[in-house]
Amino acid sequence: MGKTLCAKLFMKDPLDKVQYAPKRFRAFIDLVRPFTLLAPALGGITGSLMALLVQGDLSKPFLSGEWPFLHVPGLPLMTMFSGVTSLVFLNAASNTLNQVYDRDIDVINKAYRPIPMKVVSPLEGIWIAVALYGIALWRAAMVNRYFLLIVAVLILFTISYSVPPFRFKKRLWLSNISVAIPRGMLGIVAAWSITGDIMDPTPWVIGSVMVVFLIGSTTTKDITDIPGDVMFGMKTLPVYYGKKKAIILSSPFLIIPFVMMGLYWYLDLLPGYSLSMALVFLIWSILLIYLLYKEGDKEDEHFENSPAWKQMYLMLMGMQLGFLTLFLI
């Protein structure tokens, strides 16, 4: 019989399953948390495409016999590539820095991470984060000055969330808000600025929907972290209020964004199918709240945190695709 394929596919898989690369290299990959990089990558692509569509800068795609075969006149591929990679490297740096400063908490909550396992040292983590932030700024400088400025502000937010004396994670409600503003509002504005005008109200409208959603949905990652967060004085909603009350307080933030979409549609700030999208995501959000109640403190078998957290990430990426679709149809 043939040999059974054994490989480390998920972050929670043991390093002993690594076969096709050095274990330390795979630990460095785990340090940046690849699954969470999908959202900034997709957000950068969808945001920059939306800006082009709103401005009317994209022409109808056509096929030809020359590489890359599918041609889209007006599509600035290299600029978009620089912008999207900047957002991805920024998020990777943020993930790395957070693990450095959460290393004691992670010994309790996430002992499978590279630093608690002592495969990567805290000092190495710092230098990796600095290098990734540097690459993010370098890529941003290749786009335009507005994008570079927003990326710099995003970096400050991510540092302030993890690093003392700011350590926003220790500050009630500010913990959620300091995640929601950069990932929600500033994230979509940054993506839009890659190809569009940040004075256009559209990215701010979309960003306001995303930021409210993220204020509530950030709780999905905090519930499974209660044991370590309590021990080290983190004041997340689940730590301060308890699991049940934290979910009750977070739930309106998972409903209000889609009411806001209806209002924006009424004010002609979002296109015609916005109500249909709002209804779909309202139902999805209600299911997310139910999942939080049922399995909010249950660890996912493969992914970090709970199944509700994984569902939140899928929903976030679904919203990014949904908003792009609104401008395509």
N, C-alpha and C positions, 0 to 999 in steps of 0.2 A: 504494500500500500504506500501511496505517496505521503510525503511529510506534510503535516497539517500546517497551514500558514499561521504563523504567530507573529504579530506585530503590534506595536503601541499605536493604536488609532485614536484614542481619546486621552485627555489630560489625566483622568483618574486611573488609567491603566498603569501598572507598575513599570518602572524603567527597565526591569529585567526582560521585558518583551521587545525592547529595541533591538532590531537586527540589522538594519540597512544604513545605520549612521552611528557615530560615536554617541554614547549616552549623554555626555556633557552637551553636545550639540543639540540633542533632542530636549534636554533640560532648558537650554536657552530658548528654544521654540515655545516650550510650555510657559516660559516666563512672560511672553508677550500675549498669551491667551488667544490663539488664532481664531476661535469661534467668534469672539467679540469684535474682531477686526472686520467682519463681514458688514456690519451696520455702517461704519464710516466709509467703507469702500462703496457700498451701494448708495449711501446718502450722497457721496461726492459725485457719483455718476448721474443719479437722478436729478440732483439739484442743479448741476451745470447744464443738463439737457433741458430742464424746465425753463431756465433762463433763456436759452437759445430759441425755444419754441415760442415763448411769450414775446420775444423781440422780433420774431419772424426771420431769424438768421439762418434757419435750416431749410434746405431745398429737398425735393423729393429724391430718395435714394435710387440708385440705378446700378445694374450689374455690368461688368466689363471683363475683358480677358486679361487685364493687368492687375497685379497685386495692389491692394488687398481684395480685389474682385468686386466686393460691395462698396460702392462709393457714396458718401453723403456730403454733397457740396455744402460748405459753410461749417463743417464739423472740425473744430480745432483739436485734433487728437492729442498732439504733444502737450498743449496747454492743459487739457483735461487730465492727461496722464500725470503731469507734474502736480496738479492740484489734488487729485485723488490719492496719489502716493504720499503726499504731505500729510493728509488727514489720517491715513492708515498708520504712518510712522509716528505721528503724534499720539494716537491712541495706544500704540504699542509701548511708547515711552511712558505714558500715564499708567498703564497696567504694570509695567516693570517697577516704576517708582513706588506705586501703591503697595506692591508685595514687599519691597524693602522695609517700608515703615509699618507694615502690618505683620511683620515676620513673627513677632511674639504671639499675636492673636491667631495667626495661621497655624501655629503649633497645635492649637486647640481645635480650630474650625476647619482648616484645610491643610492637614499634615502632608498631603501628597504633593504640594507645591515644591518647586526646586529649592527654595531657600530654607524652609523648615527641614527638608530632607538633607540639607548640607551638601547638595550637589553644586549649588551656586552660592557664593558668599555674598553678604550684604554689600561689600565694597564693589564686587563685580557687578552687582545689580545696579548700583549707583552709576558706574561708568557706562554700562549698557544703556541706561536711561538717558544719560547726557548725550551719548552718541546718537541715539534715536531722535531726541529733541533737535539736535544739530542738523540731522538729515531732513527732518520735517521743516525746519526754517530754511534750509538751502533749497528744498523743492518749492517752498512757498514763494521764495524770492524770484523764482523763475516764472511765476504766474503774473502777479501785479501787486502794487503797493497796498491795495485795500485787503486783498487776501492775506498778504504777509502780516498786516496789522492784526487782523482777526485771529490768525494762527498764533501770534504772540500773546494775545489776550487769552486764548484757549489754553495755552501753556501755563499761564499764570493761574488760571482756575484749577488746572489739574495738580499743580504743585501745592496750591493752597488747600486742596482737599486732603492731601496726605501728609504734608510736612509741617511739623511744629515751627513757630508757635501758632500758626493759623489753624491747622488740623480741623477743617470744617466737619470732618466725620464725627468729631466729639461734640458738635453743637446742634442741639435739637432743631429740627425742621431745616436749618441751614444745610444740614447733611444732604437732604433730598434736593433742596433748591440748587445747591452748588454742583450737583450732578445734572440736573434738568436744564439749567441755563446753557452750559457749554454744549451738551449733547443734543439738546432740543433746539432752542432759539439760535444760538451762535453757530451750531453745526450746519443748519440749513442755509443760513445767511452766508457762511463761508463757502459752502458748495455753490451757491448761486453766484457769488462774486468771482468765481473762476472764469465765468463767461458772460456775466451779466452785471447790471447796475444795481448796487445795493440800496439806492434811493427808491427803487421800485417797491411798492408796499407788499407785493405778493410773497416774497420770502419771509417777511416779518409776520404776515398773516398765518402762513403755514407754520412758521416757527412758534407762534403763540399757541397753536393747537398742540404741537409736539411737546412744548415745555410743560404745559399743564398735565399732559399724559404722563410725562416722566417724573413729575413731582410725586404722583401716586404710585407709579409702577416701580420706582426705585425700592419700595418696600419689599418687592419680591426677592431681592437679593439679601435683605437684612434679616429676614426671619430665621433663616438657617444659621446665621452668624451670631445669634443671641449669646450662646455660652461664652465665647471668647470676648465678644464686645462688652459684656457685663463685667468680666474680670478686669478689663483694661480701661474702663471708664468711657466707652463710646456711647453717645446719647442718640442712637438711632430711634426711630419711632417704636419699633417692637421692644427695644430695651426699656424705654421710658414709660410707654403706655401698656405694654404687654401685647401679645400676638393679636388677640381678638379686637381690642380697641384700635390698634394700629391699622388693621385691615378696614375697620369701619371708617376711620379718619381718612384713609387713603382712597377708599372706593369712589367718593364724589369726583376725585381728580381723574378717575378712569372713565367717568360718564360725561362730565362737563365738556371735554374737548369736542365731542361729536355733536353736542348741542351748539357749541360755538361754530362748528362748520355749517350748520343750518342757518345761523345768523349771518355768517359771512356770505353764504349763498344769497340770502335775502338782500343783503347790501351790495350784491353784485361784485364781491371781492374774490369769489371763487367761481369756477365755471359750472355749467348746468347740471352735470351728473354728481355734484358734490353731495346732494341729499342721499342718493343711492349709496355712495361710499360711506357716508356717515352712518347710515342704517346698518350696513354690513359690519362696520367696526364697533358700533354700539353693541351689537349682539355678541361679537367676539370678546368685547371688554367685559360684558356680563359673565360670560363663560370663564374669563380670566379671574374675576372676583370669586366665582364659585370654586375654581381650582385653588385659589389662595386659601380659602376656608378649609377645603378638604385636604390639600397636600402642601400647604405653604411651608411647613416645617419638615417636609420629607425630602431627603437628599436624592437627586437624580442619579441614576445608576452610572451614567457616563459623563454627563456635563456637570459643571459647577452649580452649586446652589440647588434649587428645587425645580420640578417640572414646570411650576408657575413662572419661574424666572426664565426658563428656556422658551416658554410660550410667549412671554413678554417680548423677548428679543425677536422672535418670529413675527410678532404683531408689529413691532417697530419697523422692521424691514418691509412688512406688508404695507404699512402706511406710506413708506417712501415710494414704493412701486405704485401704490394707489394714487398718490398725488401726481406722479408723472403721467399715469394713464388719463387723468382728468384733462391734461393739456394736450394729449395725443388724439383724443376722440372729439 
